[in-house]
Amino acid sequence: DEEDLAMFVIPPKFQEVMRQWLVLKAKQFVRLSTNKWCKFRVHVHTFKGQMVLGRGWHYFCHRHRILPDNLVVLRISDLGLKVKSRTTTAPSGV
């Protein structure tokens, strides 16, 4: 569902780390990358009390074929976030 890709809710345990990191940056956006050649600007904001990646996230997902049921791993790296995505589909017969 396209609506599920509109934003990414930062997991609660990672929100505090993100808050400290964003204070140091003093910006409301982060750069996402999957490798060193590809960088996307994505806005960070609060939605219903949760820290989320908002504007730009949908486009990032589309460009990297990230689907709503993928496992997404974020890692702070220098001036941005490194993103890894894995499918969570169970093998057949499980």
SVG drawing of the C-alpha trace seen along z (x, -y; Angstrom):
<svg xmlns="http://www.w3.org/2000/svg" viewBox="-2 -24 34 51">
<polyline fill="none" stroke="black" stroke-width="0.4" points="0.0,0.0 1.5,-3.3 0.2,-5.0 2.5,-2.8 5.5,-4.3 4.6,-7.9 6.7,-8.0 9.0,-5.8 8.5,-5.8 11.9,-5.8 11.9,-2.9 11.6,-4.2 15.0,-3.0 16.7,-4.8 14.7,-8.1 16.9,-9.3 20.1,-8.6 18.5,-10.5 17.5,-13.4 21.1,-13.8 22.5,-13.5 20.1,-16.0 20.8,-18.5 24.5,-18.4 23.5,-18.9 20.9,-21.6 18.9,-20.6 15.5,-19.1 16.6,-16.8 19.0,-13.9 20.7,-12.4 19.9,-8.8 22.1,-6.5 22.5,-2.9 26.0,-3.4 28.5,-6.2 27.2,-7.4 23.5,-7.6 22.2,-10.3 18.7,-11.5 17.5,-14.3 14.6,-13.3 12.9,-15.5 12.7,-14.4 9.7,-15.6 7.2,-14.5 3.9,-12.9 1.4,-11.8 4.2,-11.9 6.6,-9.8 9.8,-10.8 9.4,-10.0 11.3,-10.3 8.7,-12.2 9.0,-14.2 11.5,-12.4 11.0,-8.9 8.4,-7.8 10.7,-8.7 13.7,-7.0 11.6,-3.8 10.5,-3.9 14.0,-4.4 15.4,-1.5 12.4,0.8 11.7,0.8 8.2,2.3 6.0,1.9 6.9,5.5 10.7,5.0 13.0,5.0 14.7,1.6 17.9,1.0 19.2,-2.5 22.8,-3.3 24.2,-6.8 27.2,-7.3 29.1,-10.6 26.6,-13.2 23.7,-10.9 22.0,-7.6 22.9,-4.4 19.9,-2.3 19.7,1.4 16.5,3.2 15.7,6.9 12.6,8.7 10.8,10.4 9.0,13.0 9.2,16.4 10.4,19.3 7.7,21.5 6.7,24.4 7.3,22.5"/>
</svg>
